[in-house]
Amino acid sequence: MSESIVVLMIGISTLLGAIGLFALIWAVRTGQFDDQSKFIDAVHHDNEEDLQDAAMMQAKKKAYKEKNYKPAD
């Protein structure tokens, strides 16, 4: 291989690596990986009734937060 092709390959691979690193940093900063309980909750709610119960509990939590509800100590 000639020297210019090697330099070109190193340059392109460095550019692609920098783009990948930029994309990873952007994803972490914008919260793309913040859903920590998604797969754990999916295991707990196997049937439709459990999913409906989970949705109802989530709605209750949201309603309490909107009313500034504070549980008793």
OpenMM code with the backbone's topology and positions (N, CA, C; nanometers):
from openmm import Vec3, app, unit

residues = "MET SER GLU SER ILE VAL VAL LEU MET ILE GLY ILE SER THR LEU LEU GLY ALA ILE GLY LEU PHE ALA LEU ILE TRP ALA VAL ARG THR GLY GLN PHE ASP ASP GLN SER LYS PHE ILE ASP ALA VAL HIS HIS ASP ASN GLU GLU ASP LEU GLN ASP ALA ALA MET MET GLN ALA LYS LYS LYS ALA TYR LYS GLU LYS ASN TYR LYS PRO ALA ASP".split()
positions = [
    Vec3(0.0841, -0.1193, 0.0000),
    Vec3(0.0000, 0.0000, 0.0000),
    Vec3(0.0874, 0.1239, 0.0000),
    Vec3(0.0364, 0.2236, -0.0647),
    Vec3(0.1137, 0.3473, -0.0652),
    Vec3(0.0863, 0.4259, 0.0620),
    Vec3(0.1752, 0.5150, 0.0896),
    Vec3(0.1683, 0.5932, 0.2132),
    Vec3(0.0447, 0.6833, 0.2166),
    Vec3(0.0031, 0.7343, 0.1049),
    Vec3(-0.1122, 0.8247, 0.1024),
    Vec3(-0.2421, 0.7505, 0.1345),
    Vec3(-0.2539, 0.6250, 0.0941),
    Vec3(-0.3742, 0.5473, 0.1255),
    Vec3(-0.3821, 0.5192, 0.2753),
    Vec3(-0.2697, 0.4876, 0.3356),
    Vec3(-0.2666, 0.4620, 0.4801),
    Vec3(-0.3059, 0.5880, 0.5561),
    Vec3(-0.2542, 0.7010, 0.5159),
    Vec3(-0.2889, 0.8276, 0.5808),
    Vec3(-0.4372, 0.8574, 0.5632),
    Vec3(-0.4906, 0.8320, 0.4447),
    Vec3(-0.6324, 0.8526, 0.4183),
    Vec3(-0.7178, 0.7600, 0.5062),
    Vec3(-0.6803, 0.6334, 0.5176),
    Vec3(-0.7556, 0.5385, 0.6008),
    Vec3(-0.7521, 0.5788, 0.7476),
    Vec3(-0.6382, 0.6233, 0.7970),
    Vec3(-0.6270, 0.6681, 0.9362),
    Vec3(-0.7129, 0.7923, 0.9579),
    Vec3(-0.7107, 0.8833, 0.8647),
    Vec3(-0.7908, 1.0055, 0.8758),
    Vec3(-0.9397, 0.9766, 0.8777),
    Vec3(-0.9848, 0.8908, 0.7876),
    Vec3(-1.1277, 0.8574, 0.7816),
    Vec3(-1.1707, 0.7820, 0.9070),
    Vec3(-1.0895, 0.6874, 0.9534),
    Vec3(-1.1266, 0.6124, 1.0736),
    Vec3(-1.1280, 0.7025, 1.1969),
    Vec3(-1.0384, 0.7986, 1.2035),
    Vec3(-1.0394, 0.8940, 1.3140),
    Vec3(-1.1649, 0.9807, 1.3093),
    Vec3(-1.2030, 1.0248, 1.1908),
    Vec3(-1.3241, 1.1045, 1.1749),
    Vec3(-1.4483, 1.0247, 1.2153),
    Vec3(-1.4589, 0.9007, 1.1714),
    Vec3(-1.5731, 0.8175, 1.2078),
    Vec3(-1.5772, 0.7897, 1.3581),
    Vec3(-1.4625, 0.7687, 1.4186),
    Vec3(-1.4562, 0.7487, 1.5636),
    Vec3(-1.4999, 0.8733, 1.6388),
    Vec3(-1.4593, 0.9903, 1.5907),
    Vec3(-1.4991, 1.1162, 1.6547),
    Vec3(-1.6499, 1.1372, 1.6422),
    Vec3(-1.7070, 1.1031, 1.5278),
    Vec3(-1.8525, 1.1151, 1.5107),
    Vec3(-1.9246, 1.0213, 1.6063),
    Vec3(-1.8767, 0.8987, 1.6199),
    Vec3(-1.9367, 0.8040, 1.7135),
    Vec3(-1.9271, 0.8511, 1.8566),
    Vec3(-1.8125, 0.9053, 1.8951),
    Vec3(-1.7956, 0.9573, 2.0306),
    Vec3(-1.8874, 1.0762, 2.0560),
    Vec3(-1.8985, 1.1646, 1.9575),
    Vec3(-1.9890, 1.2783, 1.9696),
    Vec3(-2.1332, 1.2314, 1.9870),
    Vec3(-2.1737, 1.1308, 1.9099),
    Vec3(-2.3103, 1.0783, 1.9206),
    Vec3(-2.3343, 1.0168, 2.0577),
    Vec3(-2.2383, 0.9453, 2.1116),
    Vec3(-2.2523, 0.8854, 2.2447),
    Vec3(-2.2638, 0.9923, 2.3524),
    Vec3(-2.1798, 1.0932, 2.3463),
    Vec3(-2.1852, 1.2016, 2.4463),
    Vec3(-2.3178, 1.2758, 2.4358),
    Vec3(-2.3642, 1.3017, 2.3142),
    Vec3(-2.4938, 1.3677, 2.2959),
    Vec3(-2.6062, 1.2835, 2.3555),
    Vec3(-2.6044, 1.1525, 2.3328),
    Vec3(-2.7099, 1.0646, 2.3834),
    Vec3(-2.7106, 1.0610, 2.5355),
    Vec3(-2.5956, 1.0592, 2.5974),
    Vec3(-2.5889, 1.0569, 2.7431),
    Vec3(-2.6379, 1.1897, 2.8010),
    Vec3(-2.5990, 1.2995, 2.7416),
    Vec3(-2.6394, 1.4309, 2.7931),
    Vec3(-2.7878, 1.4595, 2.7750),
    Vec3(-2.8490, 1.4059, 2.6709),
    Vec3(-2.9910, 1.4311, 2.6480),
    Vec3(-3.0804, 1.3277, 2.7150),
    Vec3(-3.0221, 1.2332, 2.7883),
    Vec3(-3.1021, 1.1389, 2.8650),
    Vec3(-3.1567, 1.0218, 2.7863),
    Vec3(-3.0902, 0.9821, 2.6805),
    Vec3(-3.1388, 0.8710, 2.5999),
    Vec3(-3.1290, 0.7373, 2.6728),
    Vec3(-3.0456, 0.7280, 2.7756),
    Vec3(-3.0245, 0.6021, 2.8467),
    Vec3(-3.0791, 0.6057, 2.9891),
    Vec3(-3.1713, 0.6976, 3.0195),
    Vec3(-3.2171, 0.7164, 3.1565),
    Vec3(-3.3273, 0.6214, 3.2015),
    Vec3(-3.3850, 0.5423, 3.1131),
    Vec3(-3.4948, 0.4531, 3.1505),
    Vec3(-3.4382, 0.3262, 3.2124),
    Vec3(-3.4072, 0.3322, 3.3418),
    Vec3(-3.3398, 0.2223, 3.4089),
    Vec3(-3.4334, 0.1071, 3.4437),
    Vec3(-3.5614, 0.1328, 3.4611),
    Vec3(-3.6510, 0.0273, 3.5078),
    Vec3(-3.7386, -0.0310, 3.3973),
    Vec3(-3.7151, 0.0034, 3.2745),
    Vec3(-3.8016, -0.0408, 3.1654),
    Vec3(-3.8078, -0.1933, 3.1554),
    Vec3(-3.6940, -0.2577, 3.1511),
    Vec3(-3.6931, -0.4022, 3.1325),
    Vec3(-3.7294, -0.4761, 3.2609),
    Vec3(-3.6951, -0.4201, 3.3742),
    Vec3(-3.7315, -0.4822, 3.5017),
    Vec3(-3.8826, -0.4768, 3.5204),
    Vec3(-3.9447, -0.3643, 3.4911),
    Vec3(-4.0895, -0.3522, 3.5035),
    Vec3(-4.1625, -0.4407, 3.4030),
    Vec3(-4.1045, -0.4601, 3.2862),
    Vec3(-4.1683, -0.5442, 3.1853),
    Vec3(-4.1801, -0.6884, 3.2334),
    Vec3(-4.0849, -0.7338, 3.3115),
    Vec3(-4.0905, -0.8691, 3.3647),
    Vec3(-4.1991, -0.8804, 3.4711),
    Vec3(-4.2174, -0.7771, 3.5507),
    Vec3(-4.3164, -0.7798, 3.6582),
    Vec3(-4.4593, -0.7748, 3.6050),
    Vec3(-4.4807, -0.7213, 3.4888),
    Vec3(-4.6154, -0.7023, 3.4339),
    Vec3(-4.6328, -0.7902, 3.3103),
    Vec3(-4.6549, -0.9183, 3.3342),
    Vec3(-4.6625, -1.0118, 3.2226),
    Vec3(-4.7987, -1.0155, 3.1547),
    Vec3(-4.9068, -0.9940, 3.2292),
    Vec3(-5.0374, -1.0032, 3.1651),
    Vec3(-5.1053, -0.8668, 3.1602),
    Vec3(-5.2197, -0.8615, 3.0947),
    Vec3(-5.2886, -0.7341, 3.0711),
    Vec3(-5.3389, -0.6716, 3.2014),
    Vec3(-5.3858, -0.7536, 3.2940),
    Vec3(-5.4366, -0.7018, 3.4218),
    Vec3(-5.3255, -0.6328, 3.5017),
    Vec3(-5.2075, -0.6931, 3.5030),
    Vec3(-5.0950, -0.6305, 3.5719),
    Vec3(-5.0553, -0.4995, 3.5063),
    Vec3(-5.0602, -0.4938, 3.3745),
    Vec3(-5.0285, -0.3692, 3.3048),
    Vec3(-5.1296, -0.2600, 3.3375),
    Vec3(-5.2578, -0.2973, 3.3463),
    Vec3(-5.3606, -0.1988, 3.3811),
    Vec3(-5.3410, -0.1492, 3.5243),
    Vec3(-5.3061, -0.2389, 3.6161),
    Vec3(-5.2791, -0.1988, 3.7540),
    Vec3(-5.1596, -0.1033, 3.7611),
    Vec3(-5.0561, -0.1331, 3.6852),
    Vec3(-4.9384, -0.0471, 3.6840),
    Vec3(-4.9720, 0.0906, 3.6273),
    Vec3(-5.0536, 0.0946, 3.5225),
    Vec3(-5.0933, 0.2227, 3.4644),
    Vec3(-5.1774, 0.3026, 3.5636),
    Vec3(-5.2645, 0.2341, 3.6376),
    Vec3(-5.3473, 0.3021, 3.7371),
    Vec3(-5.2610, 0.3578, 3.8508),
    Vec3(-5.1635, 0.2805, 3.8950),
    Vec3(-5.0734, 0.3282, 4.0003),
    Vec3(-4.9926, 0.4478, 3.9525),
    Vec3(-4.9481, 0.4445, 3.8275),
    Vec3(-4.8724, 0.5564, 3.7718),
    Vec3(-4.9590, 0.6818, 3.7657),
    Vec3(-5.0854, 0.6658, 3.7289),
    Vec3(-5.1769, 0.7809, 3.7227),
    Vec3(-5.2006, 0.8378, 3.8619),
    Vec3(-5.2115, 0.7514, 3.9623),
    Vec3(-5.2289, 0.7984, 4.1001),
    Vec3(-5.1068, 0.8768, 4.1467),
    Vec3(-4.9878, 0.8259, 4.1157),
    Vec3(-4.8656, 0.8968, 4.1538),
    Vec3(-4.8602, 1.0350, 4.0896),
    Vec3(-4.8993, 1.0416, 3.9629),
    Vec3(-4.8982, 1.1689, 3.8919),
    Vec3(-4.9989, 1.2655, 3.9541),
    Vec3(-5.1170, 1.2153, 3.9912),
    Vec3(-5.2192, 1.3000, 4.0531),
    Vec3(-5.1714, 1.3525, 4.1876),
    Vec3(-5.1054, 1.2680, 4.2651),
    Vec3(-5.0535, 1.3119, 4.3947),
    Vec3(-4.9455, 1.4180, 4.3792),
    Vec3(-4.8603, 1.4011, 4.2792),
    Vec3(-4.7555, 1.5003, 4.2554),
    Vec3(-4.8150, 1.6343, 4.2146),
    Vec3(-4.9216, 1.6304, 4.1340),
    Vec3(-4.9847, 1.7541, 4.0888),
    Vec3(-5.0524, 1.8282, 4.2036),
    Vec3(-5.0980, 1.7554, 4.3037),
    Vec3(-5.1647, 1.8172, 4.4183),
    Vec3(-5.0664, 1.8524, 4.5287),
    Vec3(-4.9375, 1.8306, 4.5055),
    Vec3(-4.8328, 1.8520, 4.6050),
    Vec3(-4.8599, 1.7709, 4.7305),
    Vec3(-4.9036, 1.6495, 4.7106),
    Vec3(-4.9326, 1.5589, 4.8198),
    Vec3(-4.8039, 1.5157, 4.8862),
    Vec3(-4.8012, 1.5211, 5.0194),
    Vec3(-4.6845, 1.4759, 5.0947),
    Vec3(-4.7326, 1.3687, 5.1918),
    Vec3(-4.6789, 1.2476, 5.1832),
    Vec3(-4.7234, 1.1420, 5.2741),
    Vec3(-4.6829, 1.1713, 5.4179),
    Vec3(-4.7601, 1.1175, 5.5102),
    Vec3(-4.7329, 1.1388, 5.6524),
    Vec3(-4.6058, 1.0645, 5.6915),
    Vec3(-4.5324, 1.1202, 5.7837),
    Vec3(-4.4080, 1.0558, 5.8292),
    Vec3(-4.4346, 0.9473, 5.9268),
] * unit.nanometer
topology = app.Topology()
chain = topology.addChain("A")
for resn in residues:
    res = topology.addResidue(resn, chain)
    for name in ("N", "CA", "C"):
        topology.addAtom(name, app.Element.getBySymbol(name[0]), res)
